[in-house]
Every structure is written in C-alpha cells, then in structure tokens.
C-alpha cells in the first residue's frame, strides 16, 4: 500500500527499488534552506545489506503488508530451524540468519510469531522473556556488595549473561531474549 515517506517508522517493511527492506532508523532533516527530507536507514531483508535513502516528506513509498502467524518450534538441523503452524500443521523451515542471535533461546514447543511475505519467512519474534537455568557461575567474592556488580554466568543453552552476585549454579532465571539480559530470578 502506498504511504507518504513521513509516516514511515522503524520496523516497517517497504518495497524500494524492487527489494524488500526493513526501516531501521528514521530521521527528519530540516536544512536551512529548502524543504524537509527524511533520512531513512534500511536493511535488505534477503541479503542483510544496509542502505541509506533520502525521501521528500510527501514522496510516496510502497509499504508491504506482512502475514503474521503463530508457530511452534520443533527442532533445528544445523543452521535450519523447523516450526509448525498449530492450526494447519504446516511446517516451515527458517534459516538461522532470519532469526538472529535470539535463536539460542528457542526451546522445544515454544510458540513464536513468524512474519511471512508471499510464503517466505522474513522474521521470527520470540517471547519477550524465557526461563533458563544457570549451568556455570563464578563464586561470589566477599565485600563486593557495596556497589551494584554483576558477574558472568553461562546458561543451559550456552548463552552468556551478566547476573547479580547472589545467582548460583542451578538457579532458574528470567532472561530477556532481545538482548540476553538478566531480568529476575524465576518464581517457579
């Protein structure tokens, strides 16, 4: 659907120069003389290449509508992850590059949201947080309680997370999937 460039926001997918690109940054620039322009940083969905484009504020841009459905994670085979639509039982394979770094947090049976365009998966959104068990953590050093200090810990999936000093091996914690950060101790 055609929209004016001034309505673009980060996360929007546009068809620019016959390429599907996702808007990553957006800035309105007002030069001292002349009309305002929009400086947009976009990333090609298929290749990952970044591109900086300037649009006039009222210039038309083709915004792409993506289909979004919930899928259940089944398994991975190397760099390919397999998901199943719970309603249609249709299976879809997604390359690791499409999922990105949060792929380490996928757990059997986890429900994720997959965005597709003409049947091709373009993005996978995991739940905001997951519960993981700490498999390795450094011991607490006495006297480090005066300041807020964090120590490195390794989770059951191999991910490294900075945790507070009171977290020990075997503790279950809540981790934010977006940036692999510690949220809190799990309440289960």
C-alpha positions as CSV (number, residue, x, y, z in Angstrom):
1,X,0.0,0.0,0.0
2,X,1.3,3.5,-0.9
3,X,2.1,5.7,2.1
4,X,3.9,9.1,2.4
5,X,7.5,8.9,3.5
6,X,6.9,10.9,6.6
7,X,4.7,8.1,8.0
8,X,7.5,5.5,7.9
9,X,8.7,4.2,11.3
10,X,11.4,1.7,12.4
11,X,10.2,-1.8,11.8
12,X,8.1,-1.0,8.7
13,X,8.8,-3.1,5.6
14,X,8.9,-1.3,2.3
15,X,9.4,-2.3,-1.3
16,X,12.2,0.1,-2.5
17,X,13.9,-0.5,-5.9
18,X,12.2,-3.9,-6.1
19,X,13.8,-5.0,-2.8
20,X,12.1,-5.8,0.4
21,X,13.7,-3.6,3.1
22,X,13.0,-3.0,6.7
23,X,13.4,0.5,8.2
24,X,16.0,0.5,11.0
25,X,16.5,4.3,11.6
26,X,14.4,7.3,10.7
27,X,15.3,11.0,11.0
28,X,13.6,14.1,9.7
29,X,16.2,16.6,8.5
30,X,15.4,20.3,8.0
31,X,18.1,22.1,6.0
32,X,18.5,25.8,6.5
33,X,17.1,26.4,3.0
34,X,14.6,24.2,1.1
35,X,12.1,21.5,2.0
36,X,12.5,18.9,4.8
37,X,13.7,15.5,3.9
38,X,13.5,12.1,5.7
39,X,16.8,10.2,6.1
40,X,16.0,6.5,6.3
41,X,18.4,3.7,7.1
42,X,17.1,0.4,5.7
43,X,18.3,-3.2,5.7
44,X,17.6,-5.5,2.8
45,X,15.7,-8.5,4.3
46,X,17.1,-11.1,2.0
47,X,20.8,-10.0,1.9
48,X,21.2,-8.0,5.1
49,X,22.9,-5.1,3.3
50,X,22.2,-1.7,4.7
51,X,21.2,1.3,2.6
52,X,20.7,5.0,3.4
53,X,18.0,6.7,1.4
54,X,16.6,10.2,1.5
55,X,12.9,10.8,0.7
56,X,11.0,14.1,0.3
57,X,8.3,14.3,3.1
58,X,5.4,13.9,0.7
59,X,7.1,11.3,-1.5
60,X,5.1,8.0,-2.0
61,X,6.7,4.8,-0.7
62,X,5.3,1.2,-1.1
63,X,4.7,-0.3,2.3
64,X,4.4,-4.1,2.4
65,X,1.8,-5.9,4.4
66,X,3.3,-9.0,6.1
67,X,1.3,-12.0,7.2
68,X,1.9,-12.9,10.9
69,X,1.1,-16.3,12.4
70,X,2.0,-18.2,15.5
71,X,4.2,-21.3,15.0
72,X,5.5,-23.9,17.4
73,X,9.3,-24.6,17.4
74,X,10.0,-28.3,16.6
75,X,13.8,-28.8,16.1
76,X,16.9,-27.5,14.3
77,X,19.1,-29.2,11.8
78,X,22.4,-27.2,11.7
79,X,21.5,-23.7,10.6
80,X,17.9,-24.5,9.7
81,X,15.1,-24.3,12.2
82,X,11.8,-26.0,11.7
83,X,8.5,-24.6,13.0
84,X,4.9,-25.9,12.8
85,X,1.7,-23.9,12.4
86,X,-0.6,-25.3,15.3
87,X,-3.8,-24.7,13.3
88,X,-2.8,-26.1,9.8
89,X,0.1,-28.4,10.9
90,X,2.1,-26.8,8.0
91,X,5.8,-26.9,8.7
92,X,8.2,-24.1,7.7
93,X,12.0,-24.1,7.7
94,X,13.7,-20.8,8.7
95,X,17.4,-20.1,8.3
96,X,19.3,-19.1,11.4
97,X,20.2,-15.7,9.9
98,X,16.5,-14.8,9.8
99,X,16.1,-15.5,13.5
100,X,19.4,-13.9,14.5
101,X,21.0,-14.0,17.9
102,X,17.9,-14.9,19.9
103,X,17.9,-18.4,18.2
104,X,19.9,-19.7,21.2
105,X,16.8,-19.2,23.4
106,X,14.5,-21.4,21.3
107,X,13.1,-24.3,23.4
108,X,11.0,-27.4,22.3
109,X,7.4,-26.4,21.9
110,X,8.0,-22.7,22.3
111,X,5.4,-20.6,20.4
112,X,6.9,-17.8,18.3
113,X,5.4,-15.3,15.8
114,X,6.7,-15.6,12.2
115,X,6.2,-12.9,9.6
116,X,5.9,-14.0,6.0
117,X,5.6,-12.3,2.7
118,X,4.2,-14.5,-0.1
119,X,5.0,-17.6,1.9
120,X,8.6,-16.7,2.6
121,X,9.6,-16.2,6.3
122,X,11.1,-12.8,6.8
123,X,11.3,-12.5,10.6
124,X,10.8,-14.6,13.8
125,X,9.7,-13.0,17.1
126,X,10.4,-14.9,20.3
127,X,8.5,-14.3,23.5
128,X,10.0,-11.3,25.4
129,X,11.4,-13.4,28.1
130,X,12.4,-17.1,28.7
131,X,13.2,-19.0,31.9
132,X,16.7,-20.7,31.8
133,X,18.9,-22.5,34.3
134,X,22.3,-21.3,35.2
135,X,24.9,-24.0,34.4
136,X,28.1,-22.1,35.3
137,X,28.6,-19.1,37.5
138,X,31.6,-17.6,39.3
139,X,31.6,-17.7,43.1
140,X,30.7,-14.6,45.0
141,X,33.7,-12.5,46.2
142,X,33.1,-11.2,49.7
143,X,32.9,-7.5,50.1
144,X,31.6,-6.7,46.6
145,X,28.2,-5.8,47.9
146,X,28.9,-2.0,48.2
147,X,28.2,-1.4,44.6
148,X,25.8,-3.0,42.1
149,X,28.1,-5.5,40.5
150,X,27.3,-8.3,38.1
151,X,29.2,-11.5,37.3
152,X,29.2,-13.6,34.1
153,X,27.2,-16.8,34.0
154,X,26.6,-19.4,31.4
155,X,23.1,-20.7,30.9
156,X,22.0,-24.3,30.0
157,X,21.9,-23.3,26.3
158,X,25.5,-21.9,26.3
159,X,24.5,-18.2,26.3
160,X,26.5,-15.9,28.5
161,X,24.5,-13.5,30.7
162,X,25.6,-11.0,33.4
163,X,23.8,-11.8,36.6
164,X,23.8,-10.4,40.2
165,X,26.2,-11.9,42.7
166,X,23.5,-13.9,44.6
167,X,22.8,-16.1,41.5
168,X,24.4,-19.6,41.8
169,X,24.6,-22.7,39.6
170,X,21.2,-24.4,39.3
171,X,19.2,-21.2,39.8
172,X,16.5,-20.6,37.3
173,X,16.4,-17.0,36.0
174,X,14.3,-15.0,33.6
175,X,16.2,-13.7,30.6
176,X,15.2,-11.1,28.0
177,X,15.5,-12.7,24.6
178,X,16.0,-9.4,22.7
179,X,19.4,-8.5,24.3
180,X,20.3,-11.6,26.5
181,X,20.0,-9.6,29.7
182,X,19.0,-10.8,33.2
183,X,15.5,-9.8,34.4
184,X,14.9,-11.6,37.7
185,X,15.1,-14.9,39.5
186,X,12.4,-17.2,38.2
187,X,9.4,-17.5,40.5
188,X,8.7,-21.3,39.9
